[in-house]
Amino acid sequence: METKIALIGIIIEEEQGIDPTNQLLHEYREYIVGRMGIPYKQRDISIISIVLDAPQTTISTISGKLGMIPGTSVKSVVAKTK
């Protein structure tokens, strides 16, 4: 199956979103190439960036599920190259 490279940016604005986000990312760990988390204490938010190598349907599923977690904002970008 063809895979694509994607970047998903997550901003967690409410503490209740931290555990579900981490659990979901753990479920899809086989597709994660890299992850960077930044706790921005001055604004009381957490910022996470995830790089994936996955089929388009999986990228959409992960992004959609993350977006349904209360207190989170999510955006994804898919590379145009294979």
Contacts in CASP RR format, 6 or more apart in sequence:
PFRMAT RR
TARGET T0000
AUTHOR 0000-0000-0000
METHOD contacts of the structure
MODEL  1
METKIALIGIIIEEEQGIDPTNQLLHEYREYIVGRMGIPYKQRDISIISI
VLDAPQTTISTISGKLGMIPGTSVKSVVAKTK
1 55 0 8 1.000
2 55 0 8 1.000
2 56 0 8 1.000
2 82 0 8 1.000
3 53 0 8 1.000
3 54 0 8 1.000
3 55 0 8 1.000
4 53 0 8 1.000
4 54 0 8 1.000
4 55 0 8 1.000
4 56 0 8 1.000
4 59 0 8 1.000
4 78 0 8 1.000
4 79 0 8 1.000
4 82 0 8 1.000
5 33 0 8 1.000
5 51 0 8 1.000
5 52 0 8 1.000
5 53 0 8 1.000
5 78 0 8 1.000
5 79 0 8 1.000
5 81 0 8 1.000
6 51 0 8 1.000
6 52 0 8 1.000
6 54 0 8 1.000
6 59 0 8 1.000
6 76 0 8 1.000
6 77 0 8 1.000
6 78 0 8 1.000
6 79 0 8 1.000
7 49 0 8 1.000
7 50 0 8 1.000
7 51 0 8 1.000
7 52 0 8 1.000
7 76 0 8 1.000
7 77 0 8 1.000
8 49 0 8 1.000
8 50 0 8 1.000
8 52 0 8 1.000
8 59 0 8 1.000
8 62 0 8 1.000
8 63 0 8 1.000
8 66 0 8 1.000
8 74 0 8 1.000
8 75 0 8 1.000
8 76 0 8 1.000
9 47 0 8 1.000
9 48 0 8 1.000
9 49 0 8 1.000
9 50 0 8 1.000
9 74 0 8 1.000
9 75 0 8 1.000
9 76 0 8 1.000
10 21 0 8 1.000
10 47 0 8 1.000
10 48 0 8 1.000
10 49 0 8 1.000
10 50 0 8 1.000
10 66 0 8 1.000
10 72 0 8 1.000
10 73 0 8 1.000
10 74 0 8 1.000
11 45 0 8 1.000
11 46 0 8 1.000
11 47 0 8 1.000
11 72 0 8 1.000
11 73 0 8 1.000
11 74 0 8 1.000
12 18 0 8 1.000
12 21 0 8 1.000
12 45 0 8 1.000
12 46 0 8 1.000
12 47 0 8 1.000
12 48 0 8 1.000
12 71 0 8 1.000
12 72 0 8 1.000
13 45 0 8 1.000
13 71 0 8 1.000
13 72 0 8 1.000
13 73 0 8 1.000
14 70 0 8 1.000
14 71 0 8 1.000
14 72 0 8 1.000
16 70 0 8 1.000
16 71 0 8 1.000
17 69 0 8 1.000
17 70 0 8 1.000
17 71 0 8 1.000
17 72 0 8 1.000
18 46 0 8 1.000
20 69 0 8 1.000
21 48 0 8 1.000
21 66 0 8 1.000
21 69 0 8 1.000
21 72 0 8 1.000
24 62 0 8 1.000
24 65 0 8 1.000
24 66 0 8 1.000
24 69 0 8 1.000
25 32 0 8 1.000
25 35 0 8 1.000
25 48 0 8 1.000
25 50 0 8 1.000
28 52 0 8 1.000
28 54 0 8 1.000
28 58 0 8 1.000
28 62 0 8 1.000
31 52 0 8 1.000
31 53 0 8 1.000
31 54 0 8 1.000
31 58 0 8 1.000
31 62 0 8 1.000
32 50 0 8 1.000
32 51 0 8 1.000
32 52 0 8 1.000
33 51 0 8 1.000
33 52 0 8 1.000
33 53 0 8 1.000
34 50 0 8 1.000
34 51 0 8 1.000
35 48 0 8 1.000
35 49 0 8 1.000
35 50 0 8 1.000
35 51 0 8 1.000
36 48 0 8 1.000
36 49 0 8 1.000
37 46 0 8 1.000
37 47 0 8 1.000
37 48 0 8 1.000
37 49 0 8 1.000
38 46 0 8 1.000
38 47 0 8 1.000
38 48 0 8 1.000
39 46 0 8 1.000
40 46 0 8 1.000
40 47 0 8 1.000
52 58 0 8 1.000
52 59 0 8 1.000
52 62 0 8 1.000
54 62 0 8 1.000
56 78 0 8 1.000
59 76 0 8 1.000
59 78 0 8 1.000
63 74 0 8 1.000
63 76 0 8 1.000
64 74 0 8 1.000
66 72 0 8 1.000
66 74 0 8 1.000
67 73 0 8 1.000
67 74 0 8 1.000
END
